[in-house]
């Protein structure tokens, strides 16, 4: 665990944070030596401009966080949507899927497949660390897990595995058609859970048909679902323009 009072004082003073733009701040890498996974995992945390220690802000946890920061430019999008009044201020936790000691070693294929140890890492290690050190709400309805491709599959899995931690589920082009079919079957067999969902898919070489099946199933079970189907493939040309839609779905001010 981090020492919350010390960490927060340093963040506010700018000693361990980097400016995103004129808006929020992005911490340097924070490492957790995970007992659940048996190896270190690192992340960076986005803190909106004007955040106070006494705030209880909603939080979004982003798998493949290193890609969402670089290719998705998500810190900039957070700044812009918050400044425009489209969404409430939100803290974002960008979880890196790469080995912090060897960035070429990406662990996502093992972590994101409904991995019970990875879910335990979030529930017993990561989320408690963020709760203890940042001014976030501790209500499941104020937490969102999101990801793309296998990370989208992981978000869907977390909705079933740890709904007491995350009530918000953001899925961008979840995995392969085979994996989406599996996810559909898993949700078919479970009673409706108190989840709010965002599901998006491209129409060009993406998992469109299976995503439509999942959408129909979730709609039939009366989930609170926002569905986006756009022209584009299984790539950032599809995912990046929909990040603001996803944020508005969960944190919109209207």
C-alpha positions as CSV (number, residue, x, y, z in Angstrom):
1,X,0.0,0.0,0.0
2,X,1.0,3.6,-0.6
3,X,1.1,6.1,2.2
4,X,-2.0,8.0,1.2
5,X,-1.4,11.4,3.0
6,X,2.2,11.6,1.7
7,X,1.3,10.5,-1.8
8,X,-1.6,13.0,-2.0
9,X,0.5,15.9,-0.8
10,X,3.1,15.1,-3.4
11,X,0.5,14.8,-6.2
12,X,-1.0,18.1,-5.3
13,X,2.4,19.7,-5.2
14,X,3.2,18.3,-8.6
15,X,6.3,16.4,-7.2
16,X,5.3,13.0,-8.7
17,X,2.9,14.1,-11.5
18,X,3.2,15.3,-15.0
19,X,0.8,17.8,-16.6
20,X,-1.4,16.3,-19.3
21,X,-2.3,19.8,-20.7
22,X,-3.9,22.8,-19.1
23,X,-6.2,20.3,-17.4
24,X,-5.5,17.2,-15.4
25,X,-2.4,15.6,-14.2
26,X,-1.0,12.1,-14.9
27,X,1.1,10.4,-12.2
28,X,4.4,8.7,-13.1
29,X,4.3,4.9,-13.0
30,X,3.0,3.4,-9.8
31,X,4.0,-0.2,-9.2
32,X,2.1,-2.9,-7.1
33,X,3.9,-6.1,-6.4
34,X,0.9,-8.3,-6.8
35,X,0.5,-11.4,-4.6
36,X,-2.5,-12.6,-6.6
37,X,-0.6,-12.6,-9.9
38,X,2.9,-13.2,-8.5
39,X,4.6,-10.4,-10.3
40,X,4.7,-6.5,-10.4
41,X,2.0,-4.6,-12.3
42,X,2.3,-0.9,-12.9
43,X,-0.2,1.9,-13.7
44,X,-0.6,5.6,-14.1
45,X,-3.4,7.6,-12.6
46,X,-5.2,10.6,-14.2
47,X,-6.3,13.3,-11.7
48,X,-8.7,16.0,-13.0
49,X,-7.9,19.6,-12.6
50,X,-9.2,21.1,-9.4
51,X,-9.5,17.8,-7.6
52,X,-9.6,18.1,-3.8
53,X,-8.5,15.5,-1.2
54,X,-12.1,15.5,0.2
55,X,-13.7,14.7,-3.2
56,X,-15.4,11.3,-3.9
57,X,-15.0,11.1,-7.6
58,X,-16.0,8.2,-9.8
59,X,-13.2,6.1,-11.3
60,X,-12.6,4.3,-14.5
61,X,-10.1,1.5,-14.7
62,X,-8.5,1.0,-18.2
63,X,-6.8,-2.2,-19.2
64,X,-4.1,-1.8,-21.8
65,X,-3.7,1.6,-20.2
66,X,-0.4,2.3,-22.0
67,X,-2.1,2.0,-25.4
68,X,-5.1,4.1,-24.3
69,X,-2.7,6.8,-23.3
70,X,-0.5,6.7,-26.4
71,X,-2.8,5.6,-29.3
72,X,-6.1,6.5,-27.7
73,X,-5.0,9.9,-26.3
74,X,-7.4,9.3,-23.5
75,X,-5.9,11.8,-21.1
76,X,-6.5,14.5,-23.6
77,X,-10.1,13.3,-24.2
78,X,-10.7,13.3,-20.4
79,X,-9.4,16.9,-20.2
80,X,-11.6,18.0,-23.1
81,X,-14.8,16.3,-22.1
82,X,-14.5,17.5,-18.5
83,X,-13.7,21.0,-19.5
84,X,-16.7,21.1,-21.9
85,X,-19.0,20.0,-19.1
86,X,-19.9,16.8,-21.0
87,X,-18.8,14.5,-18.1
88,X,-18.3,14.8,-14.4
89,X,-14.7,14.9,-13.2
90,X,-13.4,11.3,-13.1
91,X,-10.2,9.7,-11.9
92,X,-8.8,7.2,-14.5
93,X,-6.5,4.3,-13.6
94,X,-4.4,3.2,-16.7
95,X,-3.2,-0.3,-15.9
96,X,-0.2,-1.4,-18.0
97,X,-0.5,-4.9,-19.4
98,X,3.3,-5.1,-20.1
99,X,5.9,-6.4,-17.7
100,X,7.4,-3.2,-16.1
101,X,10.8,-4.8,-16.1
102,X,10.6,-5.9,-19.8
103,X,8.0,-3.8,-21.8
104,X,8.3,-6.2,-24.7
105,X,6.7,-8.9,-22.5
106,X,3.0,-8.2,-22.8
107,X,0.9,-10.3,-20.4
108,X,-2.6,-9.4,-21.7
109,X,-3.3,-12.7,-23.4
110,X,-3.1,-14.5,-20.1
111,X,-4.5,-11.8,-17.8
112,X,-7.7,-11.0,-19.8
113,X,-9.3,-14.4,-20.3
114,X,-11.7,-14.4,-17.4
115,X,-8.7,-14.9,-15.2
116,X,-9.7,-15.4,-11.6
117,X,-6.3,-14.3,-10.3
118,X,-6.5,-11.1,-12.3
119,X,-10.0,-10.4,-10.9
120,X,-8.6,-11.0,-7.4
121,X,-5.8,-8.5,-8.1
122,X,-8.3,-5.8,-8.9
123,X,-10.6,-6.7,-6.0
124,X,-8.1,-7.2,-3.2
125,X,-5.0,-5.2,-4.3
126,X,-5.5,-2.6,-7.0
127,X,-8.9,-1.1,-6.1
128,X,-8.2,-0.9,-2.4
129,X,-4.9,0.9,-3.2
130,X,-6.7,3.5,-5.3
131,X,-9.4,3.9,-2.7
132,X,-6.8,4.5,0.0
133,X,-4.7,6.9,-1.9
134,X,-7.0,8.9,-4.2
135,X,-10.2,10.9,-3.6
136,X,-12.6,8.3,-5.2
137,X,-16.0,7.0,-4.4
138,X,-16.1,3.5,-3.0
139,X,-19.5,2.6,-4.5
140,X,-19.5,-0.1,-7.2
141,X,-21.9,2.1,-9.3
142,X,-19.2,4.7,-9.4
143,X,-16.5,2.3,-10.8
144,X,-16.1,1.4,-14.5
145,X,-13.8,-1.2,-16.0
146,X,-13.1,-0.8,-19.7
147,X,-10.9,-2.3,-22.4
148,X,-10.5,-3.1,-26.1
149,X,-10.4,-6.5,-27.9
150,X,-9.2,-9.0,-25.2
151,X,-9.6,-6.1,-22.7
152,X,-13.2,-5.7,-23.7
153,X,-13.7,-9.4,-23.1
154,X,-12.0,-8.9,-19.7
155,X,-14.5,-6.1,-18.8
156,X,-17.4,-8.4,-19.7
157,X,-15.9,-11.1,-17.5
158,X,-15.4,-8.8,-14.6
159,X,-19.1,-7.9,-14.8
160,X,-19.9,-11.5,-14.0
161,X,-16.9,-12.2,-11.7
162,X,-16.8,-9.1,-9.5
163,X,-20.0,-7.1,-9.9
164,X,-19.6,-6.0,-6.3
165,X,-16.5,-4.1,-7.4
166,X,-17.5,-2.8,-10.9
167,X,-21.1,-1.9,-12.0
168,X,-19.8,-0.1,-15.1
169,X,-18.7,-2.3,-18.0
170,X,-17.1,-0.8,-21.1
171,X,-16.4,-3.2,-24.0
172,X,-14.8,-2.0,-27.2
173,X,-14.7,-4.8,-29.9
174,X,-14.4,-7.6,-27.3
175,X,-11.9,-10.2,-28.4
176,X,-12.7,-12.7,-31.2
177,X,-16.0,-13.9,-32.4
178,X,-15.5,-17.2,-30.5
179,X,-14.8,-15.3,-27.2
180,X,-17.8,-13.0,-27.7
181,X,-20.0,-16.1,-28.2
182,X,-18.6,-17.5,-24.9
183,X,-19.4,-14.2,-23.2
184,X,-22.9,-14.3,-24.6
185,X,-23.4,-17.8,-23.2
186,X,-22.1,-16.8,-19.8
187,X,-24.5,-13.9,-19.6
188,X,-27.4,-16.1,-20.8
189,X,-26.8,-18.5,-17.9
190,X,-26.7,-15.8,-15.2
191,X,-29.4,-13.8,-13.6
192,X,-29.5,-10.1,-14.5
193,X,-26.9,-8.2,-12.5
194,X,-26.9,-4.5,-11.5
195,X,-24.6,-3.5,-14.4
196,X,-24.5,-0.5,-16.8
197,X,-22.8,-1.4,-20.1
198,X,-21.2,0.1,-23.2
199,X,-20.6,-2.1,-26.2
200,X,-19.1,-1.0,-29.5
201,X,-17.9,-2.8,-32.6
202,X,-16.8,-1.9,-36.1
203,X,-18.4,-3.2,-39.3
204,X,-15.2,-3.9,-41.2
205,X,-13.2,-7.1,-40.2
206,X,-14.4,-6.8,-36.6
207,X,-16.6,-9.1,-34.5
208,X,-19.8,-7.5,-35.8
209,X,-22.1,-10.5,-36.0
210,X,-21.2,-11.9,-32.6
211,X,-21.3,-8.4,-31.0
212,X,-24.9,-8.1,-32.4
213,X,-25.8,-11.4,-30.8
214,X,-24.4,-10.2,-27.5
215,X,-26.3,-6.9,-27.9
216,X,-29.6,-8.7,-28.5
217,X,-29.0,-10.9,-25.4
218,X,-28.2,-8.0,-23.1
219,X,-31.2,-6.0,-24.4
220,X,-33.5,-9.0,-23.9
221,X,-32.3,-9.3,-20.3
222,X,-33.0,-5.6,-20.0
223,X,-29.5,-4.4,-19.2
224,X,-28.8,-0.7,-19.3
225,X,-26.8,-0.9,-22.5
226,X,-25.4,1.7,-24.9
227,X,-24.5,0.1,-28.2
228,X,-22.4,1.7,-30.9
229,X,-21.8,0.1,-34.3
230,X,-19.5,2.2,-36.5
231,X,-17.7,2.0,-39.8
232,X,-14.2,0.8,-39.0
233,X,-12.1,-2.3,-38.2
234,X,-10.5,-3.9,-35.2
235,X,-8.2,-0.9,-34.7
236,X,-7.8,2.5,-33.2
237,X,-9.6,4.1,-36.2
238,X,-12.7,2.5,-34.6
239,X,-11.8,2.7,-30.9
240,X,-10.3,6.1,-30.4
241,X,-13.3,8.2,-31.7
242,X,-15.7,6.3,-29.4
243,X,-13.8,7.0,-26.1
244,X,-15.8,10.1,-25.5
245,X,-19.0,8.3,-26.2
246,X,-18.0,5.7,-23.6
247,X,-17.2,8.4,-21.0
248,X,-20.4,10.2,-21.6
249,X,-22.3,6.9,-21.2
250,X,-21.0,6.4,-17.6
251,X,-20.2,10.0,-16.4
252,X,-22.4,12.3,-18.6
253,X,-23.8,15.4,-17.0
254,X,-27.0,15.4,-19.0
